[in-house]
Amino acid sequence: MADHRALLPVAREAVAIAHRIVRARAPVSVRAKGDRDLVTDVDVAVEEAVRDFLTRETPEIGVLGEEHGRSGAENGLWWALDPVDGTANFARGLPLCGISLGLVDGRRSVLAVIDLPFLGADYAAVEGFGAYAGQERIHVSAATALPDAVVAIGDFAVGEDAWPKNRARLVLLEHLGARAQRIRMLGTAATDLAWVAHGKLEAAVILANLPWDTMAGVLLVREAGGFVLDGDGTEHTTASAATIAVCGGLRDEILGAVAKALQSV
């Protein structure tokens, strides 16, 4: 296992640049880039600033960002950046949004920094060295019973093929809603995953996998002692169809609910 700790200060500074922009600028323009999929001028400004910084500091590492796609090297290490995760929240002045930056080696996350700029929370992890909220080492929840669990569900799908995908989400909501302590739909995968790592949520079920949304949070959960899996129970990678993050005591029960939901499609 390679030691990527030397790149953590670079990642922290990249996210600090993003934090300063997000805190200093309210969105002026909001436009659609797909069916009910939004982008603001701040998303674009953050990505361009962070991309420029990373390209200058780590020219040998490629960058995949939500707004401008992939640039630089396509083999080996690459950065996965979501400049504002939870744009729909951010555009409405809701404080649930995050900046997510992961370092990926092939298909697996090896370094992560997530900042929640309006909540005063920041998270970081390096593969093999634990997960942290600020300077505090964090761990996933010790819950073992679904009635004790708060479970986050990812956003509903949009677009022409949304209905079959959302049928699975409705089945999942019906099953988990009847048994879990609470269900939450926060609208930001970075926050969902960071809070599973921090033990604030017992699970996050995201029936999608966009690397800029997920790869930083995936490592946080794993380094905090949790599991992140695809919908079929295999280990999560960039190629996975879903992102299921869960504490160990609820792994089988959450995967069972996901399997039932996916069978309904």
C-alpha positions in Angstrom: 0.0 0.0 0.0 1.5 3.3 -1.1 1.7 6.2 1.5 -0.1 9.2 0.1 0.2 11.4 3.2 2.5 13.8 1.4 -0.4 14.9 -0.8 -2.7 15.7 2.1 -1.5 19.3 2.5 -2.1 19.8 -1.2 -5.6 18.5 -1.0 -6.3 20.5 2.1 -5.2 23.7 0.5 -7.2 23.0 -2.7 -10.4 22.6 -0.5 -9.5 25.7 1.5 -9.4 27.7 -1.8 -12.9 26.3 -2.6 -14.1 27.1 0.9 -13.1 30.7 0.6 -14.9 31.1 -2.7 -18.1 29.5 -1.5 -18.2 31.5 1.7 -17.5 34.8 -0.1 -19.9 34.5 -3.1 -23.6 33.9 -3.2 -24.7 32.4 -6.6 -25.6 35.1 -9.2 -26.5 32.8 -12.0 -28.3 29.4 -11.8 -28.8 27.4 -15.0 -30.0 23.9 -15.9 -27.5 21.5 -17.3 -30.0 18.7 -17.6 -33.4 17.6 -16.4 -33.6 19.3 -12.9 -29.8 19.3 -12.7 -28.4 22.7 -11.8 -25.1 24.5 -11.9 -24.3 27.9 -10.5 -21.5 30.4 -11.4 -20.0 29.5 -8.0 -19.7 25.8 -8.9 -17.8 26.8 -12.1 -15.6 29.4 -10.3 -14.6 26.9 -7.6 -13.8 24.1 -10.0 -11.7 26.4 -12.2 -9.7 27.7 -9.2 -9.2 24.3 -7.7 -8.3 22.7 -11.0 -5.7 25.4 -11.7 -4.2 24.9 -8.3 -4.0 21.1 -8.6 -2.6 21.2 -12.1 0.1 23.5 -10.9 0.9 21.6 -7.7 0.5 18.1 -9.0 0.9 18.2 -12.8 1.5 14.5 -12.9 -2.0 13.7 -11.5 -5.1 14.1 -13.7 -8.3 15.8 -12.5 -11.9 14.8 -13.0 -14.3 17.5 -12.0 -18.1 17.6 -12.2 -18.3 20.8 -14.3 -15.3 20.4 -16.7 -14.8 16.7 -17.0 -11.3 15.1 -17.1 -8.0 16.7 -17.8 -4.4 15.7 -17.5 -3.1 12.2 -17.0 -5.7 9.4 -17.3 -3.6 6.6 -15.8 -2.6 6.0 -12.2 -3.6 8.7 -9.7 -6.3 11.2 -10.4 -8.3 13.8 -8.4 -12.1 13.5 -8.2 -13.6 17.0 -7.5 -17.1 18.1 -6.7 -16.8 21.9 -6.3 -20.2 22.2 -4.7 -21.9 19.0 -3.8 -25.6 19.8 -3.1 -25.9 22.6 -5.7 -29.7 22.6 -5.5 -29.4 23.3 -1.7 -26.7 25.9 -2.2 -28.7 27.7 -4.9 -31.6 28.1 -2.4 -29.4 29.2 0.5 -29.7 25.9 2.3 -26.5 25.2 4.3 -26.4 21.5 3.4 -23.7 21.4 0.8 -20.0 20.3 0.7 -16.8 20.5 -1.2 -15.5 17.0 -2.0 -12.0 16.1 -3.2 -10.7 12.6 -3.4 -7.5 11.1 -4.7 -8.1 7.9 -6.6 -5.6 5.2 -7.5 -7.1 3.4 -10.5 -10.6 2.7 -9.2 -10.0 3.0 -5.5 -9.9 6.1 -3.2 -6.7 6.6 -1.3 -7.0 10.2 0.1 -10.0 12.3 0.9 -10.9 15.8 2.1 -14.5 17.0 2.5 -15.5 20.5 3.8 -19.0 21.5 4.8 -18.5 25.3 4.5 -21.7 26.5 6.2 -21.5 23.9 9.1 -17.9 24.5 10.2 -17.0 20.9 9.7 -14.1 19.4 7.7 -13.1 15.8 7.2 -9.9 14.1 6.0 -8.6 10.6 5.5 -5.6 8.8 4.0 -5.7 5.1 3.2 -4.4 3.2 6.2 -4.2 6.1 8.6 -7.8 6.6 9.8 -10.5 9.2 9.3 -10.7 12.6 11.0 -13.1 15.4 11.7 -10.7 18.3 12.2 -8.1 16.8 14.6 -10.5 14.2 16.1 -10.3 10.6 15.0 -13.8 9.4 14.0 -15.5 6.0 13.8 -18.8 4.7 12.4 -21.8 4.0 14.6 -21.9 0.9 16.8 -25.6 0.4 16.2 -26.8 -3.1 15.5 -30.6 -2.7 15.1 -32.4 -0.9 12.4 -34.9 0.8 14.9 -31.9 2.6 16.3 -30.6 3.8 12.9 -30.9 7.0 11.0 -30.5 6.3 7.3 -29.8 8.8 4.5 -31.3 8.1 1.1 -29.8 9.7 -2.0 -31.7 11.9 -4.3 -34.3 10.6 -6.7 -33.2 10.0 -10.3 -34.1 12.5 -13.0 -34.2 12.2 -16.8 -36.0 10.0 -19.3 -35.1 6.7 -17.6 -35.9 7.9 -14.1 -39.1 5.9 -13.4 -37.7 2.4 -13.1 -34.8 3.7 -11.0 -37.2 5.6 -8.7 -39.4 2.6 -8.3 -36.5 1.0 -6.5 -36.1 4.1 -4.4 -39.8 4.0 -3.4 -39.6 0.3 -2.4 -36.5 1.1 -0.4 -38.2 4.0 1.3 -41.2 1.8 2.1 -39.1 -0.9 3.6 -36.6 1.2 5.6 -39.2 3.8 6.5 -41.3 1.2 8.3 -38.3 0.0 10.4 -35.6 2.6 10.8 -35.7 5.2 13.5 -35.6 8.0 10.9 -35.0 8.4 7.1 -33.2 11.5 5.9 -32.7 12.9 2.3 -30.1 15.6 2.7 -29.4 16.2 -1.0 -25.6 15.9 -0.8 -23.7 12.7 -1.1 -20.5 14.2 0.4 -22.4 15.0 3.6 -24.2 11.7 3.7 -20.9 9.8 3.6 -19.0 12.1 5.9 -21.7 11.7 8.5 -21.8 7.9 8.2 -18.0 8.0 8.9 -18.6 10.3 11.9 -21.3 8.1 13.3 -24.1 10.7 12.9 -25.8 8.4 10.4 -25.8 4.6 10.5 -26.1 4.2 6.7 -26.3 6.1 3.4 -28.0 4.4 0.5 -27.2 6.2 -2.8 -28.5 4.2 -5.8 -26.0 6.0 -8.1 -22.2 6.5 -8.3 -20.7 9.6 -9.7 -17.0 9.7 -8.7 -16.9 13.4 -7.9 -19.8 12.9 -5.5 -18.6 9.7 -3.8 -14.9 8.9 -3.9 -13.8 11.1 -1.1 -16.6 10.0 1.2 -16.1 6.4 0.4 -12.6 6.5 1.9 -13.8 8.4 5.0 -16.3 5.6 5.7 -13.8 2.8 5.2 -11.1 4.5 7.3 -13.7 5.1 10.1 -14.4 1.3 10.2 -17.5 1.1 8.0 -18.3 -0.6 4.7 -18.9 0.9 1.3 -20.4 -1.5 -1.2 -22.1 -1.7 -4.5 -25.8 -2.7 -4.6 -24.8 -6.4 -5.1 -22.7 -6.4 -2.0 -19.3 -6.3 -3.7 -16.7 -3.7 -2.8 -17.4 -0.2 -4.0 -15.1 1.2 -6.8 -15.5 3.9 -9.4 -17.2 1.3 -11.6 -19.9 0.5 -9.1 -23.6 1.2 -9.9 -24.5 2.2 -6.4 -22.9 3.5 -3.2 -24.0 1.8 0.0 -22.2 3.1 3.1 -23.0 1.4 6.4 -21.7 0.6 9.8 -20.8 -3.0 10.4 -23.7 -3.9 12.7 -26.2 -3.1 10.0 -24.4 -4.3 6.9 -26.5 -7.4 6.2 -29.9 -5.7 7.0 -29.2 -2.7 4.8 -27.9 -4.8 1.9 -31.0 -7.0 2.2 -33.2 -4.0 1.9 -31.3 -2.7 -1.1 -31.4 -6.1 -2.8 -35.2 -6.2 -2.4 -35.5 -2.7 -3.9 -33.3 -3.5 -6.9 -35.3 -6.6 -7.6 -38.4 -4.5 -8.0 -37.0 -2.8 -11.1 
